[in-house]
């Protein structure tokens, strides 16, 4: 694809909970509160498909955020991501009322078994006719560990070591049914060719998994792989495995540098950088006039509370931010122990301090507010100008659209922004095909190619 024919990938950033990515969104006067019903998510799905959005994906945690003050009172009382529904179930409900919209879900490599994850996502991919993606995470904190019978959360690099082997097992199972293994010949009684269904027989440091796998291939081969690691170890993992990478960039210049550096990492890993799409998270606030957009922004900003930031920072860094004075620097040992290294490193860089304080993390992260991500605010033309600048630079291949309120933020994007992007030739007017891979411009992999590569490597 030539540079001037590139099309943006737009991804809706969803949560299977009481709020969007923005914890105060449930307080927004226009947010609907029927988030415990399928209707809530299906309304959003229909809106996104009407706008030809390629993918809706769900972030997830395996515990509500109760590390702040060592108790769940603040999170539950203030509604800070206090509800956590299973995102795969929600994605299936959305898939039942759509035909082309991709559906992605987060599942952890730290607290699930590879065979289970492989089967869940392969089944979803068949039931949704090749529209599924898996967002690979290693999880974040001790609250999740305690929910799964563990005393402590694995150390950062150890989680990625486990994740690498986890991926070997999942990909192995997904590729053990060859694409043409099914015969389905009633006359001869031949259901499938046993020679085209293989056992994995994996034995490694973390996992043993025999097979054969029990789910045949989907129309897109296997689910699309999403990852969001931005620490050094996380980027290496993404460069090796991911097909769609979610990032957080502080500004355009940093985005251009990090985008180029990551694409180089993908090439160094022996993969085609054009087949790995990078999308930074952003908030879009769009109105018919600039004044209307600014009025919307003021309402959104008024939903934030200080408790949102403290609860969420404690969650992602696996540290109680209520246990330390606001202006006391963190020690080197404390910083090393933080759960999300990419998040920690962004604050160290932004503060210019080797040992930032609690106040630095709250102020510079923007956690719990729209300042956490890039904000594109204005008329459709103004917002499209800003997004086009990032896309053309290039600093990205598209954007992850976080919602400021539900479902209105996505309705505004589809009604106001998408037509402007389409008019400029930056976004698709129709879906390219039936599968998510087709709509992301990604090739459909063949199981036989994986089998040959495995034999060559052994």
Order of alpha helices (4+ residues) and beta strands (2+ residues): beta-alpha-beta-alpha-alpha-beta-alpha-beta-alpha-alpha-beta-beta-beta-beta-beta-alpha-beta-alpha-beta-alpha-alpha-alpha-alpha-alpha-beta-alpha-beta-alpha-alpha-alpha-alpha
